[in-house]
Amino acid sequence: MSPLAHHAKPQQESARKPQATGALSILSSPSNINYVFNESTCNLSVRWDPVNFSVDSCKLMYHTALYNGKTWTETGWTPDHFKTLVVPLGKNLIFGLRTSCMKGSIERLKGEWFNISLAQNGTAETGAADLSCLCHNTQWMACSWKRGRNASHGTNYNLTFSHGRLVEGQQCRNYTIDGDMFHCAFPINCSGERKIAISVRSDSQDVQPVCMIIKEGKEKPDYLIKLDPPSNLKVIQGNDVLFLTWTPPLAWHGICYEAEINDRIGSRYEDNTNITITLEPKKYHTLRVRAVLDEVGTHCSKQRGPWSEWSERVHWDDREKNGTLTIALFVIIPLCAAVLTVLLLVHLKRIQLLIFPVIPDPEKVLKRMFEDQREEYQSVGHASEFIKPDRMSRNRTQDELAKENRSLILMTPSGNEKIRLLS
């Protein structure tokens, strides 16, 4: 849908203009006013012909304001003869313009207010209703709205978003529809000091566009912020005390935490990520933490959004540690006793053998001797072949003498030894 261009003839609206006192309305009014509204970026651009004015004592300025049906907003002064601002749609808006003679910050002279009703396309109450947005951990934003009361059941909507650095609006792609409820999420860093324009339109010219302007900022943004859950939960054993620690979702001040121990929510802590906890010994415990953005120094009394989801549970099983130690002792102690018993028995057996050696049984010894002699006698073939001892000795002597006489050693006068074998 292209930007809409309009030419407006200023009309005096005394009932809906900001009031000023202490100055005469002697300045000429702007003329030939034209404005263009870009529905995708919610930008209103207004131009007018400059007013001829020359006074040495003050400077000509143009005073602009925007009436949203309740109050005048976006009040400002500019020396230029044009004005660009982001405006919300879906309401009866009036753009106010007048001349002003300023001396420093004091308005000395002023002209009449001229109000321009900003025309809006489409049938009334067909645009998105109850538009609201929620920033998730300053990284992405989720917006939701209802189908307009006078819109047909088949009406679909498209969401675009823009801010000061975007010349054109960017389309939201992640849509979900649940009956008459529409949701769309898009990535955006919503932690700066700027304005974000959210535009919800339809492809049909009969459906009114809706624009919402939200202001960013760490202190007081116009939107709610939902933090990510805390991460890296740990239970740390100290000296007779336990600590629960975690990592914050954002490096901001004014974050309130709530700890849950065994499904019971405990105290709240502001900007404290290391707390002391008391757990009943020899039992199983579960712990988790959630966070919410709060105004600094209010001790969790002025929340700036919904609570985050709960973190992953961390477990502290004191019962398991004691049981494991008991089982280990029951296994290790009998095993060590058995090994020591075996070693002791082996060692005692050796000591007993050294102190009390085994005494041979005489009966067995004699029996073994007779068995050995019987085997030697049985090795001879006949009893008649036995030789008497004196004959055996005589025969042996004669044989040895015969062997010795077979050789004779002769010594020659020169000292040379000659060996002569005698037969």
Backbone hydrogen bonds, N-H to C=O, Kabsch-Sander energy under -0.5 kcal/mol:
donor,donor_aa,acceptor,acceptor_aa,energy
4,L,37,F,-2.7
6,H,35,Y,-2.9
8,A,33,I,-2.3
11,Q,115,N,-0.9
13,E,113,W,-0.5
16,R,13,E,-0.8
17,K,14,S,-0.7
26,I,24,L,-1.7
26,I,110,K,-0.6
27,L,110,K,-1.0
31,S,49,D,-0.7
33,I,8,A,-0.7
34,N,47,R,-2.8
35,Y,6,H,-2.4
36,V,45,S,-2.7
37,F,4,L,-2.8
38,N,36,V,-0.5
38,N,43,N,-2.7
39,E,37,F,-0.7
42,C,38,N,-1.5
43,N,38,N,-1.1
44,L,85,L,-3.4
45,S,36,V,-2.9
45,S,43,N,-0.5
46,V,44,L,-0.5
46,V,83,K,-3.2
47,R,34,N,-3.4
48,W,81,H,-2.0
49,D,31,S,-2.7
53,F,51,V,-0.7
58,C,55,V,-0.8
59,K,102,M,-3.1
61,M,100,S,-3.4
62,Y,78,T,-2.6
63,H,61,M,-0.5
63,H,98,R,-2.8
64,T,62,Y,-0.5
64,T,76,G,-2.6
65,A,96,G,-1.7
66,L,73,T,-3.0
67,Y,94,I,-3.0
68,N,66,L,-0.6
68,N,71,T,-1.9
73,T,66,L,-3.7
73,T,71,T,-0.5
76,G,64,T,-2.0
78,T,62,Y,-1.9
83,K,46,V,-2.6
85,L,44,L,-2.3
87,V,42,C,-2.4
89,L,211,C,-1.0
93,L,91,K,-0.9
94,I,67,Y,-1.8
95,F,116,I,-2.7
96,G,65,A,-2.9
96,G,94,I,-0.6
97,L,114,F,-1.7
98,R,63,H,-1.7
100,S,61,M,-2.5
101,C,109,L,-3.3
102,M,59,K,-3.0
102,M,100,S,-0.6
103,K,106,I,-2.8
105,S,103,K,-0.5
106,I,103,K,-1.6
108,R,101,C,-2.8
108,R,106,I,-0.8
109,L,101,C,-1.5
110,K,24,L,-1.3
111,G,99,T,-2.7
114,F,97,L,-2.1
115,N,11,Q,-1.9
116,I,95,F,-2.6
117,S,115,N,-0.5
118,L,93,L,-1.9
119,A,117,S,-0.7
123,T,206,D,-3.4
126,T,123,T,-1.2
129,A,146,K,-2.5
132,S,144,S,-2.1
134,L,142,A,-2.6
135,C,224,L,-2.9
136,H,140,W,-3.5
137,N,135,C,-0.8
137,N,226,K,-2.4
139,Q,136,H,-2.3
140,W,136,H,-1.2
141,M,186,F,-2.8
142,A,134,L,-2.7
143,C,184,C,-3.0
144,S,132,S,-2.5
145,W,182,F,-1.8
146,K,129,A,-3.1
147,R,180,D,-1.7
148,G,126,T,-0.7
150,N,125,E,-2.9
151,A,148,G,-1.1
155,T,152,S,-1.6
158,N,201,R,-3.5
160,T,199,S,-2.7
161,F,170,Q,-2.1
162,S,197,A,-1.8
164,G,195,K,-0.5
166,L,163,H,-1.7
167,V,165,R,-0.6
170,Q,161,F,-2.8
172,C,159,L,-2.6
174,N,185,A,-0.8
175,Y,173,R,-1.4
176,T,183,H,-2.3
178,D,181,M,-2.8
181,M,178,D,-1.9
182,F,145,W,-2.8
183,H,176,T,-2.5
184,C,143,C,-2.3
185,A,174,N,-1.5
186,F,141,M,-2.4
188,I,139,Q,-1.6
190,C,188,I,-1.1
192,G,189,N,-0.5
194,R,192,G,-0.9
196,I,214,I,-3.2
197,A,162,S,-3.1
198,I,196,I,-0.5
198,I,212,M,-3.0
199,S,160,T,-3.0
199,S,197,A,-0.5
200,V,210,V,-3.0
201,R,158,N,-2.7
201,R,199,S,-0.5
207,V,204,S,-1.1
208,Q,123,T,-0.7
208,Q,206,D,-0.5
210,V,200,V,-2.1
212,M,198,I,-2.7
214,I,196,I,-2.6
214,I,212,M,-0.5
216,E,194,R,-3.7
222,D,215,K,-2.6
224,L,133,C,-0.8
225,I,304,R,-1.8
226,K,135,C,-3.5
227,L,225,I,-0.6
227,L,306,P,-0.5
231,S,247,T,-1.8
234,K,245,T,-2.1
236,I,234,K,-0.6
236,I,243,F,-2.9
238,G,236,I,-0.6
238,G,241,V,-3.3
240,D,238,G,-1.2
242,L,277,I,-0.9
243,F,236,I,-2.5
244,L,275,I,-2.7
245,T,234,K,-2.4
245,T,243,F,-0.5
246,W,273,T,-1.5
247,T,231,S,-3.3
252,W,250,L,-0.9
256,C,254,G,-0.5
256,C,292,V,-3.1
257,Y,269,Y,-3.1
258,E,290,R,-2.1
259,A,267,S,-1.2
260,E,288,R,-2.9
261,I,264,R,-2.6
262,N,260,E,-0.5
262,N,286,T,-2.9
264,R,261,I,-0.9
266,G,259,A,-3.1
269,Y,257,Y,-2.3
271,D,255,I,-3.0
271,D,269,Y,-0.6
275,I,244,L,-2.3
277,I,242,L,-2.2
283,K,280,E,-0.6
285,H,316,W,-1.8
287,L,314,V,-2.4
288,R,260,E,-1.8
290,R,258,E,-1.8
292,V,256,C,-2.1
294,D,254,G,-3.6
295,E,302,K,-1.7
298,T,295,E,-1.8
304,R,293,L,-3.4
308,S,291,A,-3.0
311,S,289,V,-2.1
314,V,287,L,-2.7
316,W,285,H,-2.4
318,D,283,K,-1.7
318,D,316,W,-0.9
319,R,283,K,-0.5
321,K,317,D,-1.4
322,N,318,D,-1.9
323,G,319,R,-2.4
324,T,320,E,-2.4
325,L,321,K,-1.9
326,T,322,N,-2.2
327,I,323,G,-2.5
328,A,324,T,-2.4
329,L,325,L,-2.2
330,F,326,T,-2.4
331,V,327,I,-1.7
332,I,328,A,-2.8
333,I,329,L,-2.2
335,L,331,V,-1.4
336,C,332,I,-2.6
337,A,333,I,-2.2
338,A,334,P,-2.4
339,V,335,L,-2.1
340,L,336,C,-2.4
341,T,337,A,-2.1
342,V,338,A,-2.2
343,L,339,V,-2.3
344,L,340,L,-2.3
345,L,341,T,-2.3
346,V,342,V,-2.2
347,H,343,L,-2.3
348,L,344,L,-2.6
349,K,345,L,-1.9
350,R,346,V,-1.6
351,I,347,H,-2.0
352,Q,348,L,-2.4
353,L,349,K,-1.8
354,L,350,R,-1.8
355,I,351,I,-2.2
356,F,352,Q,-2.8
365,V,361,D,-2.0
366,L,362,P,-2.7
367,K,363,E,-2.1
368,R,364,K,-2.1
369,M,365,V,-2.1
370,F,366,L,-2.5
371,E,367,K,-1.7
372,D,368,R,-1.7
373,Q,369,M,-2.2
374,R,370,F,-2.2
375,E,371,E,-1.5
376,E,372,D,-1.5
377,Y,373,Q,-2.3
378,Q,374,R,-2.0
379,S,375,E,-0.6
379,S,376,E,-0.7
380,V,377,Y,-1.4
385,E,382,H,-0.6
386,F,383,A,-1.3
392,M,388,K,-1.8
393,S,389,P,-2.0
394,R,390,D,-2.0
395,N,391,R,-2.6
396,R,392,M,-1.7
397,T,393,S,-1.6
398,Q,394,R,-2.0
399,D,395,N,-1.8
400,E,396,R,-1.8
401,L,397,T,-2.1
402,A,398,Q,-2.1
403,K,399,D,-1.8
404,E,400,E,-1.8
405,N,401,L,-2.1
406,R,403,K,-0.6
407,S,404,E,-1.0
408,L,420,R,-1.5
410,L,408,L,-0.5
410,L,418,K,-2.1
412,T,416,N,-1.9
415,G,412,T,-1.8
418,K,410,L,-2.1
420,R,408,L,-1.8
420,R,418,K,-0.6
421,L,419,I,-0.5
422,L,406,R,-1.6
422,L,420,R,-0.5
